[in-house]
Every structure is written in C-alpha cells, then in structure tokens.
Amino acid sequence: MIELKFLGKRFRSGFDALRNVSFTLAAGEMAFLTGHSGAGKSTLLKVLTLIEQPTHGQARVAGKNLARLASWRIPYFRRSIGVVFQDNQLLHERTVFDNVALPLIVCGVRAREIPKRVRAALDSVGLLDQEGKYPVTLSAGEQQRVGIARAVVNRPPLLLADEPTGNLDPELADQVMDLFHDFNRHGVTVLIATHDLRHVARLGQRVLTLKHGELVQDSARP
C-alpha cells in the first residue's frame, strides 16, 4: 500500500525535513509514526497525499508512483486516501450529515446513494443519532469522530491520521484510537502520526520512528 525508497523532502530554505526514508506498509497493516516535534511526521503524511512534492527518492502509494502522477490525476488519487487531522477542519455552518456528505458530493456520487453511505459512516463511529446537529454543539471527541466519518465515507483502502488525539483527554483519545484499530481489523491500511507513546504501547502495532527527518527505528524489522 505504501512503499518508500530513500524518500527525501527539502524545502526552499534548504531545510531537509525528510532524509532517505525507506519502508513498506503492506495492505491491511497498521502502524504508528512517532518522533519528536519537528521530526518530519506531518511532512511525510503531506508527501503521501501530494500536498507536498518529494524532492528525491521513490514513493508508491495505493498503487501509484507519485513521481509520475500527472497533476490533473492528483484529486482522483486522493480519493483512495482518507485523512484525519488534529484540527478536524469541520464546516461549522453545516450539519454533521452535510460535513460527512461533502466528499461524496465532490466525487459525484449519485444523490440517492449519499444518505445511505453517510449514515453508514456515522454509524461506524457511533454518531448516527447526531446527523442533524451542528459541530459546535458536539464535544471535542464527537467532532473528531465526525472527522473520521468524513475520512472513511468514501471507503478508502488507506487511512492516514496526523496527531488525531492531540486535543483530547485520555479517555476520548482511547476511543478515537480504538476506532482506527477497528477500521484496520476490517481491512483498512492505517498509518497514524502521534507523539503519544501511551497509545502505541496499548495497541501494540508496528512503530516507525523519525528523528530529524530520518527513519531511526522500525519495530517490524528483525
């Protein structure tokens, strides 16, 4: 699902955010991406979604060679990836239903299919009874779950999350992480960037550790 070989990202300032990062994440696998603040976790996720272009090396994601992907194909490529942010970036003037439906509308899904798929996504995160509410009326944990429902409504094979529990208390954070674990058990490939090692220890998944842009540890290696 993800295959990186000597991947690098250098910004115009000359700063190397990523240096020769190599690893493979198989379809159906789950892993945590850890490291200090500024280690390159967010940059790596941005490269995987082509928000940032890699400077050198090779990257294949969801069967696509990122270096050879024409710019007009990038929006279609992104449909195969669900992304969850620490700041869930919900539209607060829209209802929960409308927030989750937005990716389906953008992708041109037939109008009659949208309600069923939105409600299935909301049900998967335990918010089926909240579809008519506005995000501002929800708790922080519920808002994050709306963001997760929006990320999975297109049924992507790959789910990426960037510090998805950073704003939550430990109990809510556990609930959110358990949702990711459950999606993985149902076959979704999951990569989560986090600095909270408590989740890493609790769920016992593979750990990829970055330090100053380099991959310094991979728990899957012998």
N, C-alpha and C positions, 0 to 999 in steps of 0.2 A: 504493500500500500504506500509506504514511504521508503525511498532509497536515496541516501545522500552519500556522495563520494567527494571528499576534500572540498566541501562547500565553504565558500568564503563570502563575506559581505564587508566591503569598505565604503564608508561614506565620503562625501566630497571633502570633508575636513581632513581626511587621511586616517580617521579612526577605524580600526578593524574591529567591527562588532562580532564577527564570526571568523574563525580561522580553522580551515581544513577539517570541518566537521564531517564525520563519516559514521553512518549507522543505517540499519534497515529495520523498519517496523512492519511486520507481516500483517496481512489482512486478518482481522479478528483479534489482534493483540491490543493490550492496554499498557501504557507506560506513563510515568511521571517525568517531567523535565524540570530539574531543580538547579539551584545555583544562587549565588549572591545577587543582590540588586545590581543591575548593570552587567550581568554575566552574559547576556545575549539571548535570554529565553524569549522575550517578546519579539526581538528581531527575527529569530528563527521561525516563529509562527507566522510573522508577516511575509517572510520569504516563501513559506509553504503555500500561502494563499496568493502570492504575487502582488501583495500590497507593496512589498519591496522586491527589487530585482537582485538576484545573486550576482556577485562580482566575478567569481570564478568557481570552478568545480562543477559537479553534475548533481542534478536533483530530478527525481521522478516521483510524482505524486498521483495517486489514483490512476496509474497507467499512462500519465502524460509526462513527457520530457519538458520541463519548464523552460529550458533554454530555447526550445524550438516551437514554443507555443505562440502563435500569432496574437497580436494584441486584441483583435476582434473576437478571439476564442476565449479570452480570459473570463468574461462574465459567465460563459457556459461551463467552463472548468470549475468555477467557484460553486456552481450548483451541486457539485458532488461532495462539497465540504460544508459541514455545519460548524459555526464558530460562536463561542460564548466568551464574552468579555467580563472583566471585573466590574466595570460600569456597564450594566446590561443594555444601555442605549435604547431604552423603550421610548415610544412616542406617547407622551403623557396626555395628549389631547385625544388619543384613540383608545378604544376599549381593549381589554385583554384579547378578545376574539380578533379584532382588527389588527393588533400587533402581530399575532401569530399568523394571520392570513396573508400578511404583506408579501413574504417570499413567494407564495403560491401565485399571487396576483402578478408579481413581477415576471414570473416564469410562464405566465399564460395558461395556467391550469384552468380547466373549464369551471365556470361559476358553480355549477351544480355539484361538483366534487369537493369544492373548498370546505363547506361546513363539516362534512364527514371527516376530512383529514385534519382540520383544525381541532375538532373535538377529540379525535384520537390522540393527537399530540398533547392536548391539555390533560386528557385522562392519564396519559403516561407519566405526567409529573404531578398528578393529584390535584389539579385545579379545574376540573370540569365544571364545577359549580360557581366558578368565578369569571366566566367568559364575558359577562355584561358589565363588569366593573372596570374602573379606570386604574391604571398603575399606582397613582398617588394614594389610593385607598388601601393598597396592599402592604404587607410587611416587606422588609428587605429580602427575606428568604423567598417569599412568594414572587416578588419581582424577578429575582434571579431565576426562579423556576419558569416564569413566563419566557425569559430569555432563552432558556434551554429548550422549551417547547417550540419556540420560533426557529431555533437552530436545527431541530430534528424533523420539522413538519414536512420537509422535502424528502425525508427518508434517506439522508446521505450515508454512504458507506464509511465515511471518515468524519470524526468529531474532534475538533480542536478547542481547547479552553485555555484562556490566559488569566491566571490568578482568579478563578471563578468564585472563590470563597473569601477573598481578601477583606470584604466589608461585612462579613457575617460573624455572629458569635459561634462558639464551638458546636453547639447542638444543631444550629441551622446549617453550618458548614458540613457537618457529617451527613445530614440529609441530602444536601446537594451532591456531595461526592458519591453517596450511595446510588443516586440516580445515574451518574456516569457509569458506575460499576455495573448497574443493571442493564444499561444500553449495551455495554460490552458483552455481557452474558448472552445478549440476543444477537450478537454477531457484528456489532459496530466496532470499527477500529477507533481507539480513543488515545489521544495524546494531551496531557494536562500539564501546563506550566504552573508550578507552585513553589513557594518558599517555605510552606508549612509542612515540615517533615512528619508531623503527627499523622497526617492523612496517609503519607507514604508508608509509614510503619503499620498503620491499621489495616490497610487494604492489601499490602504485600505484593504489589505489582513491580514490574521492571522499573528501574530508575536510571535515567540518563542525566549526568551532572555536568554542567558547564561552569568553567572558570575563566574569566577574562576572554570569553569568546571561543574557548577550546573545549572539546569534549574530554573530560579528565577521568570519567568513570562511567561504565555501562554494566549494570548488575547482571545483564544477560550473558556477559562474556564469561567463559570458564576461568 
